[in-house]
Amino acid sequence: MKILVFDTCFNKSYIVLREDNTILSSKIINSTEDNYHSAYVIPEIRNILKDNNIQIKDLEAIGINIGPGSFTGIRAGITIARVLAQQTNLKLIGIESLMILSKLNKTEKKSLIVTDARKNKVYTALYDKQNTLIKPKLEDKENIIKYIDNNTYIISDKTINKYLNELNIESTIYEENDENFGLYLSEITYNKIKENKEDFNWAKVKPLYIQQPSITKPKEIKNV
């Protein structure tokens, strides 16, 4: 079973081509001074498929990070994934970014993911090794502590880590990890296909916008 996954929600883009338990190709894309990393996804996908002598129609499924994360990155990634899956009748599997981050937890503890959502809010979710205990949601920052006990491994961004340190609570900062999140995405995608509990229709995969992007109204033009 060949699957292609890509992720444009974080501060880098990740592309992985996988066949069953074998990773055929893996690519991490950084932003440049001129272009955001997601701008390079389509040409890199072409290169990876060509290098492996594989066409899109040879794949069984595509996996994509649906967020929460960069609004621009989410839109870019899901648009590409939906077009590819629709045109070639492939399965499309949407995976939450917080579930991907939970794979940083190598212990047997529960994974609490907490990332900054601004305005004193956070995105949070709770997982164990097999299940989603709390689905990704928006929460008041000061309420984080109610999810924490001795069996909780906390994964955060830099902003929330600083807040937790003030409460003498430790967390793993995901931005400071050199982990390949594309590999985690490919693993989750592969396992979901094997479970075969959904139909994975491309039309059902949509961005996970837990809160809507802020829209700035144009300033009123004064008469001069």
C-alpha positions in Angstrom: 0.0 0.0 0.0 1.6 3.3 -1.2 0.6 6.5 0.6 1.7 10.1 0.2 1.4 12.5 3.1 2.3 16.1 3.4 2.0 18.7 6.2 2.0 22.5 5.7 0.6 23.5 9.1 3.8 23.9 11.1 6.8 26.2 10.6 8.2 23.8 8.0 6.6 21.6 5.4 6.9 17.8 5.4 6.4 15.3 2.6 6.6 11.6 3.0 6.1 8.8 0.5 5.5 5.4 2.2 4.8 1.8 1.1 3.5 -0.2 4.0 6.1 0.0 6.7 8.9 1.3 4.4 9.6 5.0 3.9 10.4 5.5 0.3 11.1 9.3 0.5 11.0 12.0 3.1 11.5 15.7 2.6 11.5 18.7 5.0 11.1 22.1 3.4 12.1 25.4 5.1 10.8 28.8 4.2 13.1 31.2 2.2 13.3 34.9 2.2 11.0 35.1 -0.8 8.6 32.2 -0.3 6.7 30.5 2.5 7.6 26.8 2.7 4.1 25.6 1.4 4.8 27.2 -1.9 7.3 24.4 -2.7 5.0 21.5 -1.9 3.7 20.8 -5.4 7.0 20.7 -7.2 8.6 18.6 -4.4 5.7 16.1 -4.6 6.4 15.8 -8.3 10.1 15.3 -7.7 9.5 12.6 -5.0 7.1 10.7 -7.2 9.3 10.9 -10.2 12.4 9.8 -8.3 10.5 6.7 -7.1 8.9 6.0 -10.5 5.4 6.4 -9.1 2.4 8.2 -10.4 -0.4 9.7 -8.4 -2.7 7.0 -9.7 -0.4 4.3 -8.2 -1.2 5.6 -4.7 -3.9 4.2 -2.5 -4.3 7.3 -0.2 -3.1 10.8 0.7 -2.8 12.0 4.3 -2.9 15.7 5.3 -2.6 17.7 8.4 -5.9 19.6 8.9 -4.8 21.8 11.8 -5.1 23.7 14.0 -2.1 25.6 12.8 -1.1 28.3 10.3 -4.3 29.4 8.5 -2.4 29.9 5.3 -0.7 26.6 5.6 -3.9 24.7 6.4 -5.6 26.2 3.3 -2.7 25.5 1.0 -2.2 21.9 2.1 -5.9 20.8 2.1 -6.5 22.5 -1.2 -3.7 20.5 -2.8 -4.7 17.3 -1.1 -8.4 17.5 -2.1 -7.6 18.3 -5.8 -5.2 15.3 -6.0 -7.6 12.9 -4.3 -10.6 14.1 -6.3 -8.8 13.8 -9.7 -7.5 10.3 -9.0 -10.2 8.9 -6.8 -7.8 8.4 -3.9 -8.7 8.0 -0.2 -8.0 11.2 1.7 -7.2 11.1 5.4 -7.3 14.3 7.5 -5.2 14.2 10.7 -5.2 16.7 13.5 -2.0 18.6 14.1 -2.2 18.0 17.9 -2.4 14.3 17.3 0.8 14.5 15.3 2.5 16.4 18.1 1.4 13.8 20.6 3.9 11.4 19.0 6.7 13.4 20.7 5.7 11.6 23.9 7.8 8.4 24.1 6.5 7.6 27.6 3.5 5.6 28.6 1.8 8.7 30.0 -1.1 10.6 28.5 -0.2 13.3 26.0 -1.6 16.8 26.7 -1.0 19.1 23.8 -1.2 22.9 24.5 -0.4 25.6 21.9 -1.0 29.3 21.9 -4.2 30.6 20.3 -3.7 34.2 21.4 -6.1 36.4 23.5 -5.4 34.3 26.6 -6.7 31.1 24.8 -5.0 27.8 23.9 -5.6 24.9 21.6 -5.6 21.7 23.6 -6.2 18.0 23.2 -5.5 14.9 25.3 -4.5 11.5 23.9 -3.3 8.1 25.2 -1.5 5.6 23.1 -4.6 4.3 21.4 -7.4 6.9 21.9 -8.4 10.5 21.7 -9.5 11.4 25.3 -10.3 15.0 24.6 -10.7 16.3 21.0 -8.9 19.4 19.9 -10.7 22.5 21.3 -10.2 26.1 22.4 -9.7 26.6 26.1 -8.9 29.5 28.5 -5.2 29.4 29.2 -5.6 29.4 33.0 -7.7 26.2 32.7 -4.8 24.1 31.4 -3.9 23.0 34.9 -7.1 21.0 35.3 -5.9 18.5 32.7 -2.6 17.9 34.4 -1.7 15.1 36.8 1.2 12.8 37.5 0.3 10.7 34.4 0.4 13.6 32.0 3.2 14.4 29.5 2.8 18.0 28.3 3.8 19.1 24.8 3.6 22.9 24.1 4.9 25.7 22.0 7.4 28.3 23.3 4.8 30.7 24.4 2.8 28.3 26.5 6.0 26.7 27.8 7.0 30.1 29.3 3.6 30.3 30.9 3.8 26.8 32.3 7.3 27.5 33.7 5.8 30.3 35.8 3.6 27.6 37.4 6.6 25.3 37.8 5.2 22.9 35.2 7.5 21.4 32.6 6.7 20.8 29.0 8.4 19.7 25.8 8.6 22.5 23.3 7.7 21.0 19.9 9.5 23.8 17.9 12.8 22.9 19.5 12.6 19.3 18.4 14.3 18.1 15.2 11.7 15.4 14.8 10.3 14.7 11.3 6.6 15.3 11.8 5.9 14.0 8.3 7.0 10.5 9.5 4.5 10.8 12.4 1.8 11.9 10.0 2.5 8.9 7.7 2.4 6.5 10.6 -1.0 7.8 11.8 -2.4 7.8 8.3 -1.2 4.3 7.6 -2.8 2.9 10.8 -6.1 4.7 10.1 -6.3 3.1 6.7 -5.6 -0.4 8.2 -8.3 0.2 10.8 -10.7 0.9 7.9 -13.3 2.5 10.0 -14.1 5.4 7.7 -14.7 5.8 3.9 -12.1 8.6 3.6 -14.0 10.5 1.0 -12.0 13.6 -0.1 -15.1 15.8 0.2 -15.3 15.2 3.9 -11.8 16.5 4.7 -11.9 20.1 5.7 -9.7 22.5 7.7 -10.0 22.2 11.5 -10.6 25.9 12.2 -11.3 25.8 15.9 -11.5 29.5 15.8 -12.0 31.6 12.7 -9.1 33.8 11.5 -9.3 37.4 12.5 -10.4 39.8 9.8 -9.2 43.3 9.9 -11.7 45.8 8.5 -10.3 48.4 6.1 -9.8 51.8 7.5 -12.4 54.4 6.6 -11.1 56.8 4.0 -11.5 60.3 5.1 -12.4 63.1 2.7 -9.5 65.3 1.8 
